[in-house]
Amino acid sequence: MMTTINYFLLIVLTAIVSGCVTKTVKQGAYQKAQWETKALIKDEKQNKTQSLNIDIYAIKNERARLEISAMLGYQVASLVMSPSEISYVIYPQKTFFYGRNSERAFNRMIDLPLHPMNLANIAFDEPVRGPGWQCTLATDGWISQCDNLQRNLRVVWSNRNEGEKKVVITGPQFEMQWQFPAPQTEVQFKNDLFTLRQPSGFKAIQIN
């Protein structure tokens, strides 16, 4: 027969175990987050492979900022966007792009016909959005794969472990292997974080 002390210990143990089980952040459980990710991009068209650090600051379905740097912290690009507008700086080219956000918006930076806001959707474990995209869920309820057969594009989520994940984006002559740590969800973004201005001496190009 269980004593009162044994009942108490059982309740405490159950609470501890339950806390561990629910530690993983599920889809839709947070509205804003920050990630410090790493990506390996293979461009078969230009026969180039590049390793990048991509810091993401995002509010789901509203705003996102990406800071992209190469090895040793060399700054490559800054990107700020909403579903309808985008602006980004490519530092090696000393160019500043701004205008309407669309699937063609950042083709000067990467040869991938994907609406840039989908990068934030991928980080948030949300389906890729746009014409022709179809997505499937794994048996555990996580998003697992999205395909656009017409454009031969695929996004696959894998290797999930307490918020960490690997995402592979493939297209014609293109592959991006993207490693995500667990998101930082207790964040406070500054008001000007999602504003990007033309740097002095940089050429401005409007995106139509």
SULQUIVEN-V485084 format. One record per residue. N is the residue number from 1. RES is the residue in three letters. PHI is phi as a letter, one per 20 degrees, with the letter a starting at -180 (999 if undefined). PSI is psi as a letter, one per 40 degrees, with the letter a starting at -180 (none if undefined). Layout:
# SULQUIVEN-V485084
n = <N,N>
res = <RES,RES>
phi = <PHI,PHI>
psi = <PSI,PSI>
This chain:
# SULQUIVEN-V485084
n = <1,2,3,4,5,6,7,8,9,10,11,12,13,14,15,16,17,18,19,20,21,22,23,24,25,26,27,28,29,30,31,32,33,34,35,36,37,38,39,40,41,42,43,44,45,46,47,48,49,50,51,52,53,54,55,56,57,58,59,60,61,62,63,64,65,66,67,68,69,70,71,72,73,74,75,76,77,78,79,80,81,82,83,84,85,86,87,88,89,90,91,92,93,94,95,96,97,98,99,100,101,102,103,104,105,106,107,108,109,110,111,112,113,114,115,116,117,118,119,120,121,122,123,124,125,126,127,128,129,130,131,132,133,134,135,136,137,138,139,140,141,142,143,144,145,146,147,148,149,150,151,152,153,154,155,156,157,158,159,160,161,162,163,164,165,166,167,168,169,170,171,172,173,174,175,176,177,178,179,180,181,182,183,184,185,186,187,188,189,190,191,192,193,194,195,196,197,198,199,200,201,202,203,204,205,206,207,208>
res = <MET,MET,THR,THR,ILE,ASN,TYR,PHE,LEU,LEU,ILE,VAL,LEU,THR,ALA,ILE,VAL,SER,GLY,CYS,VAL,THR,LYS,THR,VAL,LYS,GLN,GLY,ALA,TYR,GLN,LYS,ALA,GLN,TRP,GLU,THR,LYS,ALA,LEU,ILE,LYS,ASP,GLU,LYS,GLN,ASN,LYS,THR,GLN,SER,LEU,ASN,ILE,ASP,ILE,TYR,ALA,ILE,LYS,ASN,GLU,ARG,ALA,ARG,LEU,GLU,ILE,SER,ALA,MET,LEU,GLY,TYR,GLN,VAL,ALA,SER,LEU,VAL,MET,SER,PRO,SER,GLU,ILE,SER,TYR,VAL,ILE,TYR,PRO,GLN,LYS,THR,PHE,PHE,TYR,GLY,ARG,ASN,SER,GLU,ARG,ALA,PHE,ASN,ARG,MET,ILE,ASP,LEU,PRO,LEU,HIS,PRO,MET,ASN,LEU,ALA,ASN,ILE,ALA,PHE,ASP,GLU,PRO,VAL,ARG,GLY,PRO,GLY,TRP,GLN,CYS,THR,LEU,ALA,THR,ASP,GLY,TRP,ILE,SER,GLN,CYS,ASP,ASN,LEU,GLN,ARG,ASN,LEU,ARG,VAL,VAL,TRP,SER,ASN,ARG,ASN,GLU,GLY,GLU,LYS,LYS,VAL,VAL,ILE,THR,GLY,PRO,GLN,PHE,GLU,MET,GLN,TRP,GLN,PHE,PRO,ALA,PRO,GLN,THR,GLU,VAL,GLN,PHE,LYS,ASN,ASP,LEU,PHE,THR,LEU,ARG,GLN,PRO,SER,GLY,PHE,LYS,ALA,ILE,GLN,ILE,ASN>
phi = <999,f,e,f,f,f,g,f,f,f,f,f,f,f,f,f,f,f,f,f,f,e,f,f,e,e,g,n,e,b,d,b,a,c,c,d,d,c,c,d,d,d,d,f,f,d,l,c,c,c,e,c,d,c,e,d,c,b,d,g,m,c,b,b,c,c,d,d,c,e,f,m,n,f,f,d,b,c,c,c,b,c,g,d,c,b,b,b,d,d,f,f,e,l,c,c,d,b,q,f,e,a,f,e,f,d,f,f,d,b,e,b,f,c,g,g,f,f,f,f,g,f,f,e,m,d,f,f,d,p,g,n,e,c,c,c,d,f,f,e,n,f,f,c,b,c,c,c,f,f,d,l,d,b,c,c,e,b,l,f,b,l,n,f,a,d,c,d,d,c,b,g,m,b,b,c,e,c,d,d,f,f,f,e,d,e,c,c,e,f,f,e,f,e,c,c,d,f,f,f,n,e,f,e,c,e,e,e>
psi = <h,h,i,d,d,d,d,d,d,d,d,d,d,d,d,d,d,d,d,d,d,e,d,h,h,i,h,e,e,i,d,i,i,h,i,g,i,i,i,h,h,h,g,d,d,e,f,i,h,h,h,i,h,h,h,h,h,i,h,h,e,c,i,i,h,h,h,h,i,a,i,e,e,h,h,d,i,h,h,h,i,i,d,d,i,i,i,i,h,h,d,d,e,f,i,h,i,i,a,h,h,a,d,e,d,f,e,e,d,h,g,h,g,h,h,d,e,d,d,d,d,d,d,e,f,i,i,h,i,i,h,e,h,h,i,i,i,i,d,e,e,i,h,d,i,h,i,g,d,d,e,f,i,i,h,h,h,i,f,h,g,f,d,i,i,h,h,h,h,i,a,h,f,h,h,h,h,h,h,h,i,i,i,h,e,g,i,h,h,i,d,e,d,f,h,h,i,h,i,h,e,i,h,h,h,h,h,none>
